Amino acid sequence: MKSKLAKIELDRFILTDAAEIVAAREKCILIHHTKDIDAAGDEIEIVVRNIFKRKLPSNYYIGHGHIVDEKLNTSSQLDIIIS
């Protein structure tokens, strides 16, 4: 019986995050029609990063940006970086 209860709680836990992402997607679609493509994409990226921040221990860095190697080669922009 406990495993069934745990599954229901896990489902609810995941559905809350999914609903947050879907809401951000809807906002993204509205912003996209204004032709501000960068701002539209940011809506979902910010929500996903915040979900990771809530789920992972605080000693993990969750952000976005570029990765630079020892030869100073720079990656393209990354929507999420976890370190």
N, C-alpha and C positions, 0 to 999 in steps of 0.2 A: 504494500500500500504506500509506503514512503517513497518508493521510486516513481510511482505515478504522480504523486504530489510534487516531487522535485521537478519532473518533466513539465508539469503545468506552470510552475514558477519560472522555469528556464524559458519556456515559450513566451510568457508574458514579458520577461526581461528582454528578450530579443525583439519582440514586437514593438516595444516602446522605442527602441533605437531605430527600428525600421520605419516607424511612423515619423520620427524626427527627420530621417533622410528623405522620405517621400514629401514631407512638407517643404523641405529645402528645395527639392526638385521642382515643386510647383512654383515657388518663389523665383527660382532660376528661370523658368519658362516665361514668367511675367517680365523679368528684367531683360531677358534675351530679346524680347520684342522692342525694347528701347534702343537696341543696337550696341549696348554696353556689354560686349561678349565677355570681357575679363571679369566684370562684376558678377555676371550670371554664373560663371564657373566657380567663383569664390564661394558662393552661397553653399554649395554642396561640400566643397573641400573643407570649409571651416567646421561644418557640422560633423563630418567624419573625423577630423582631427580631435574635436572635443569629445567624441565618443571614445576614441582611443585613450585620451587623457584620463577619462573617468574609469576606464577598465584596467589600465596598466598601473603598476606601482609608480609612486611619485619620483623615484630615482631614474625613470626613463624620460628622455627628452622627446617630445612630439612636436614637430614643426614642419616647415616647408622651406625650400630654397634650393641651393646648389651644393654639389659636393666637389671639392677641389682635391686633387691628388698631389703627390710629392713633387711632380713636375709642373705643378700649377695649371694642369688641364682642368677645365671647369665643365661640369655636366650641364645639360639643359635643366630648366627649372623642374623641380620635383614637387608634386602636390603634397606628399607626406614623407617625412623623414623620421625614423624612429632610431634613437641611439641610447 
